[in-house]
Amino acid sequence: MRKTRSPLRAALSAAVLAPAVAVSFAALHSGPANAQAIIVAPSAPPPPRVEPLPPTRAGYAWDPGHWRFAHGGYVWAPGHWRPVRAGYRWIPGHWVQHGPNWRWIDGHWA
C-alpha cells in the first residue's frame, strides 16, 4: 500500500528544498568569472619560481606562474597568456594568509 503525502507536507518539503536547488542551479550555471572554488592550504606556499618572461604578445596579458595546492602539496602552475579585456588590467592570483591557513585568490580583471 502506498502512502500519500498531505498537501501541507508537500508544501513544506518544497519550501525547504527550493533554496538548496536554487543555489545548486546558480553554482552550476554561473559564468567563469563566478566559478571560483575556495582553495585553502595548511602552510605557506614556497617562494615563486623565476620564469623568463616570453616576448610580448599583442592583445594578451601575461599571467605569471604560481604554486597551486593539490593532493596535499604545492605544485607549480606555469605562466600563460590571457586575452586582454579592453579597459581592464590583469591582477594575478595570489595566496593570502587567513588565520593558520593560506587561501588562494584567483587572478581577475580590474
SEKE-650059 format. One record per atom (N, C-alpha, C): residue number from 1; residue in one letter; atom name; x, y, z. Coordinates in pm, whole numbers. Example, Ala and Ser with C-alpha at 12.3 -4.5 7.8 and 13.67 -1.06 7.14 Angstrom:
1:A:N:1319:-569:780
1:A:CA:1230:-450:780
1:A:C:1320:-330:780
2:S:N:1285:-225:708
2:S:CA:1367:-106:714
2:S:C:1290:3:787
END
This chain:
1:M:N:84:-117:0
1:M:CA:0:0:0
1:M:C:89:124:0
2:R:N:60:219:-82
2:R:CA:141:340:-97
2:R:C:84:453:-13
3:K:N:174:519:60
3:K:CA:131:634:141
3:K:C:124:758:52
4:T:N:27:842:75
4:T:CA:20:969:2
4:T:C:58:1080:99
5:R:N:124:1180:46
5:R:CA:165:1292:130
5:R:C:53:1394:136
6:S:N:41:1451:252
6:S:CA:-60:1556:267
6:S:C:-14:1681:192
7:P:N:-107:1766:148
7:P:CA:-69:1890:79
7:P:C:22:1978:165
8:L:N:-1:1982:296
8:L:CA:82:2063:385
8:L:C:225:2009:387
9:R:N:239:1878:397
9:R:CA:373:1819:399
9:R:C:446:1843:266
10:A:N:376:1831:155
10:A:CA:435:1856:23
10:A:C:480:2002:12
11:A:N:398:2094:61
11:A:CA:434:2237:55
11:A:C:557:2265:142
12:L:N:563:2205:261
12:L:CA:678:2225:348
12:L:C:805:2168:286
13:S:N:795:2051:225
13:S:CA:911:1992:158
13:S:C:961:2081:46
14:A:N:869:2135:-32
14:A:CA:907:2224:-142
14:A:C:974:2350:-89
15:A:N:922:2405:20
15:A:CA:979:2528:77
15:A:C:1120:2505:130
16:V:N:1145:2385:185
16:V:CA:1277:2354:238
16:V:C:1376:2326:124
17:L:N:1334:2256:21
17:L:CA:1424:2217:-87
17:L:C:1449:2327:-189
18:A:N:1357:2419:-208
18:A:CA:1370:2522:-313
18:A:C:1499:2603:-301
19:P:N:1536:2655:-181
19:P:CA:1661:2732:-175
19:P:C:1785:2649:-210
20:A:N:1790:2524:-168
20:A:CA:1905:2439:-199
20:A:C:1915:2414:-349
21:V:N:1802:2390:-413
21:V:CA:1801:2368:-557
21:V:C:1843:2496:-629
22:A:N:1795:2611:-585
22:A:CA:1830:2739:-648
22:A:C:1979:2767:-636
23:V:N:2037:2741:-519
23:V:CA:2180:2763:-500
23:V:C:2259:2668:-589
24:S:N:2220:2541:-595
24:S:CA:2290:2444:-679
24:S:C:2281:2484:-826
25:F:N:2163:2526:-871
25:F:CA:2146:2568:-1009
25:F:C:2233:2688:-1040
26:A:N:2237:2787:-949
26:A:CA:2318:2907:-971
26:A:C:2466:2870:-977
27:A:N:2510:2779:-892
27:A:CA:2651:2740:-892
27:A:C:2688:2668:-1021
28:L:N:2597:2586:-1073
28:L:CA:2626:2511:-1195
28:L:C:2622:2600:-1319
29:H:N:2541:2705:-1317
29:H:CA:2518:2783:-1438
29:H:C:2576:2923:-1432
30:S:N:2660:2951:-1335
30:S:CA:2722:3084:-1331
30:S:C:2838:3085:-1430
31:G:N:2876:3202:-1474
31:G:CA:2984:3217:-1571
31:G:C:3119:3189:-1509
32:P:N:3224:3182:-1592
32:P:CA:3358:3154:-1542
32:P:C:3405:3255:-1440
33:A:N:3359:3380:-1448
33:A:CA:3404:3482:-1353
33:A:C:3356:3450:-1212
34:N:N:3246:3374:-1200
34:N:CA:3191:3341:-1069
34:N:C:3223:3198:-1026
35:A:N:3305:3129:-1102
35:A:CA:3328:2988:-1078
35:A:C:3449:2961:-988
36:Q:N:3482:3052:-901
36:Q:CA:3599:3036:-816
36:Q:C:3571:2939:-702
37:A:N:3653:2835:-694
37:A:CA:3648:2744:-580
37:A:C:3739:2802:-472
38:I:N:3704:2780:-348
38:I:CA:3788:2830:-239
38:I:C:3894:2724:-211
39:I:N:4020:2760:-232
39:I:CA:4132:2670:-208
39:I:C:4199:2714:-78
40:V:N:4209:2622:17
40:V:CA:4274:2652:145
40:V:C:4388:2554:165
41:A:N:4504:2606:198
41:A:CA:4623:2523:222
41:A:C:4667:2541:367
42:P:N:4721:2436:429
42:P:CA:4760:2443:570
42:P:C:4895:2511:595
43:S:N:4970:2539:489
43:S:CA:5102:2601:507
43:S:C:5127:2702:395
44:A:N:5225:2788:417
44:A:CA:5259:2890:318
44:A:C:5314:2825:191
45:P:N:5287:2886:76
45:P:CA:5345:2832:-48
45:P:C:5495:2859:-52
46:P:N:5569:2780:-129
46:P:CA:5713:2808:-147
46:P:C:5731:2942:-218
47:P:N:5853:2995:-217
47:P:CA:5877:3120:-292
47:P:C:5847:3097:-440
48:P:N:5798:3200:-510
48:P:CA:5768:3183:-653
48:P:C:5893:3147:-732
49:R:N:5876:3071:-835
49:R:CA:5986:3039:-925
49:R:C:6009:3159:-1016
50:V:N:6132:3173:-1061
50:V:CA:6163:3280:-1156
50:V:C:6142:3221:-1296
51:E:N:6045:3276:-1366
51:E:CA:6018:3232:-1502
51:E:C:6065:3340:-1599
52:P:N:6132:3302:-1706
52:P:CA:6167:3404:-1805
52:P:C:6038:3453:-1871
53:L:N:6025:3584:-1882
53:L:CA:5906:3643:-1944
53:L:C:5917:3625:-2095
54:P:N:5818:3560:-2156
54:P:CA:5825:3544:-2301
54:P:C:5806:3678:-2372
55:P:N:5841:3685:-2499
55:P:CA:5820:3810:-2573
55:P:C:5673:3853:-2567
56:T:N:5652:3983:-2564
56:T:CA:5514:4033:-2555
56:T:C:5432:3984:-2674
57:R:N:5304:3973:-2649
57:R:CA:5212:3922:-2750
57:R:C:5096:4020:-2759
58:A:N:5079:4085:-2872
58:A:CA:4974:4186:-2888
58:A:C:4837:4126:-2858
59:G:N:4759:4199:-2776
59:G:CA:4624:4154:-2743
59:G:C:4617:4055:-2629
60:Y:N:4731:4032:-2560
60:Y:CA:4734:3935:-2450
60:Y:C:4809:3992:-2330
61:A:N:4769:3948:-2212
61:A:CA:4837:3985:-2087
61:A:C:4901:3858:-2030
62:W:N:5020:3872:-1975
62:W:CA:5090:3757:-1915
62:W:C:5039:3732:-1774
63:D:N:4997:3610:-1748
63:D:CA:4956:3567:-1615
63:D:C:5071:3482:-1562
64:P:N:5150:3535:-1465
64:P:CA:5269:3462:-1419
64:P:C:5234:3329:-1351
65:G:N:5333:3240:-1352
65:G:CA:5315:3111:-1286
65:G:C:5296:3128:-1136
66:H:N:5242:3024:-1073
66:H:CA:5216:3029:-928
66:H:C:5210:2887:-873
67:W:N:5221:2877:-743
67:W:CA:5204:2749:-676
67:W:C:5056:2725:-653
68:R:N:5009:2607:-691
68:R:CA:4871:2569:-657
68:R:C:4877:2452:-561
69:F:N:4776:2442:-476
69:F:CA:4773:2337:-375
69:F:C:4686:2224:-428
70:A:N:4744:2104:-438
70:A:CA:4670:1989:-489
70:A:C:4719:1861:-422
71:H:N:4627:1779:-382
71:H:CA:4658:1648:-323
71:H:C:4756:1657:-206
72:G:N:4737:1757:-121
72:G:CA:4817:1769:0
72:G:C:4951:1837:-16
73:G:N:4980:1894:-132
73:G:CA:5108:1963:-152
73:G:C:5099:2068:-261
74:Y:N:5205:2146:-273
74:Y:CA:5209:2251:-373
74:Y:C:5268:2198:-504
75:V:N:5209:2242:-614
75:V:CA:5251:2205:-749
75:V:C:5264:2334:-829
76:W:N:5371:2346:-907
76:W:CA:5392:2468:-986
76:W:C:5301:2468:-1109
77:A:N:5231:2579:-1129
77:A:CA:5149:2600:-1249
77:A:C:5218:2708:-1331
78:P:N:5271:2676:-1449
78:P:CA:5346:2774:-1527
78:P:C:5259:2889:-1576
79:G:N:5324:3002:-1603
79:G:CA:5254:3119:-1653
79:G:C:5197:3095:-1792
80:H:N:5102:3178:-1830
80:H:CA:5039:3165:-1961
80:H:C:4979:3299:-2004
81:W:N:4945:3309:-2131
81:W:CA:4886:3432:-2184
81:W:C:4735:3429:-2168
82:R:N:4677:3546:-2139
82:R:CA:4532:3563:-2132
82:R:C:4491:3673:-2229
83:P:N:4381:3653:-2302
83:P:CA:4336:3760:-2391
83:P:C:4302:3887:-2310
84:V:N:4342:4001:-2362
84:V:CA:4320:4129:-2293
84:V:C:4172:4166:-2298
85:R:N:4125:4226:-2189
85:R:CA:3992:4286:-2186
85:R:C:4013:4437:-2190
86:A:N:3964:4500:-2294
86:A:CA:3985:4644:-2314
86:A:C:3936:4722:-2192
87:G:N:4020:4814:-2145
87:G:CA:3984:4899:-2032
87:G:C:4011:4837:-1896
88:Y:N:4068:4718:-1891
88:Y:CA:4096:4649:-1764
88:Y:C:4245:4614:-1757
89:R:N:4290:4584:-1636
89:R:CA:4426:4533:-1620
89:R:C:4418:4402:-1542
90:W:N:4511:4313:-1571
90:W:CA:4511:4180:-1509
90:W:C:4574:4186:-1371
91:I:N:4504:4137:-1270
91:I:CA:4556:4123:-1133
91:I:C:4586:3974:-1115
92:P:N:4713:3936:-1105
92:P:CA:4747:3793:-1092
92:P:C:4690:3731:-963
93:G:N:4665:3602:-969
93:G:CA:4622:3530:-850
93:G:C:4732:3532:-745
94:H:N:4694:3516:-619
94:H:CA:4794:3521:-511
94:H:C:4740:3451:-386
95:W:N:4833:3410:-301
95:W:CA:4799:3346:-174
95:W:C:4790:3452:-65
96:V:N:4691:3437:24
96:V:CA:4671:3528:137
96:V:C:4659:3444:264
97:Q:N:4731:3483:367
97:Q:CA:4721:3409:493
97:Q:C:4587:3442:559
98:H:N:4520:3338:606
98:H:CA:4390:3353:671
98:H:C:4393:3266:797
99:G:N:4428:3329:911
99:G:CA:4450:3252:1033
99:G:C:4572:3164:1015
100:P:N:4564:3037:1054
100:P:CA:4679:2948:1038
100:P:C:4692:2892:896
101:N:N:4592:2916:812
101:N:CA:4590:2861:676
101:N:C:4619:2968:571
102:W:N:4629:2924:448
102:W:CA:4651:3012:334
102:W:C:4539:2991:235
103:R:N:4487:3099:179
103:R:CA:4375:3093:85
103:R:C:4418:3151:-50
104:W:N:4383:3082:-158
104:W:CA:4415:3127:-293
104:W:C:4308:3225:-342
105:I:N:4352:3340:-395
105:I:CA:4264:3437:-456
105:I:C:4291:3430:-607
106:D:N:4191:3395:-684
106:D:CA:4207:3383:-830
106:D:C:4247:3515:-893
107:G:N:4323:3508:-1001
107:G:CA:4353:3625:-1080
107:G:C:4224:3678:-1143
108:H:N:4222:3808:-1169
108:H:CA:4100:3867:-1224
108:H:C:4130:3999:-1295
109:W:N:4036:4044:-1374
109:W:CA:4047:4173:-1442
109:W:C:3990:4281:-1354
110:A:N:4062:4393:-1343
110:A:CA:4013:4506:-1261
110:A:C:4021:4633:-1343
END
